[in-house]
Amino acid sequence: MFPYKDDNPTELAPIITVGIIAANVLIWLLVEGMGAAAPLARSVCDLGLVPGELLRTAKPGSGVELARGLFCLVDVQPHYWTVLTSMFMHGGWFHLIGNMMFLWVFGNNIEDAMGHVRFGVFYVVSGLAAAAAQLAVNPASTVPMVGASGAVSGVLGAYLLLYPHARIYTLVFLGFFATTIQLPAYVMLGYWIVLQVLGGLPSLAGVEGGVAFFAHIGGFVAGLVLVKLLETGEHRARRRA
């Protein structure tokens, strides 16, 4: 299921949401070379979060092949800034488009609920919580973590708590065919988080995959917790009216 819009009007212009989307797109175009092998591998290696490097649990010089003949090796000195830069990196066109579409559909309402500055803080803290969750589950991994999905998962958690009955317009693929359906947010987002939990179970047994499911779970839980702390009183009163 792929959401493409919701039936949930806002009063505040989504300045931060649009800014985050623009930043991700520009980085994809200018830094990651629109997915060309060499610039993509180099930027993911330099700006992605490598758990084993950050926590010094992996042997220096070990690593992973990102593209044919292009390797990401664990550095002796941890690159702590990658906790932030990794939130704006992506591994492919579909990775970027999927994350930005989710942020566009759900982010404007959360920004409306918190205000611009609080939403910016919320987004970054959700991303940090997502990274911490994945580091805790797989601390020795040498595979770079990239993507906005951890921070965006925080947005989804916040949306579920504030607007469980909002109508989400969703594209559903049935083999070679596609159709659209309307679902309440609690169904669509509940289905999404269940998929993340099921997908993350192999990680608990030490099986490393290509998706950081626990980053999604960690960001989602952070969103559930933070939204009540950061929602403005004005929006709370408006929501109850």
Sequence and secondary structure as in RCSB ss.txt:
>XXXX:A:sequence
MFPYKDDNPTELAPIITVGIIAANVLIWLLVEGMGAAAPLARSVCDLGLVPGELLRTAKPGSGVELARGLFCLVD
VQPHYWTVLTSMFMHGGWFHLIGNMMFLWVFGNNIEDAMGHVRFGVFYVVSGLAAAAAQLAVNPASTVPMVGASG
AVSGVLGAYLLLYPHARIYTLVFLGFFATTIQLPAYVMLGYWIVLQVLGGLPSLAGVEGGVAFFAHIGGFVAGLV
LVKLLETGEHRARRRA
>XXXX:A:secstr
 EEEEEE   SS  HHHHHHHHHHHHHHHHTSGGG HHHHHHHHHHHSB HHHHTT S TT EEEEETTEEEE  
SS  TTHHHHGGG  SSHHHHHHHHHHHHHHHHHHHHHH HHHHHHHHHHHHHHHHHHHHHH TT  S B  SHH
HHHHHHHHHHHH TT EEEEEEEETTEEEEEEEEHHHHHHHHHHHHHHHHHHHHTT   SS HHHHHHHHHHHHH
HHHHHS HHHHHHHH 
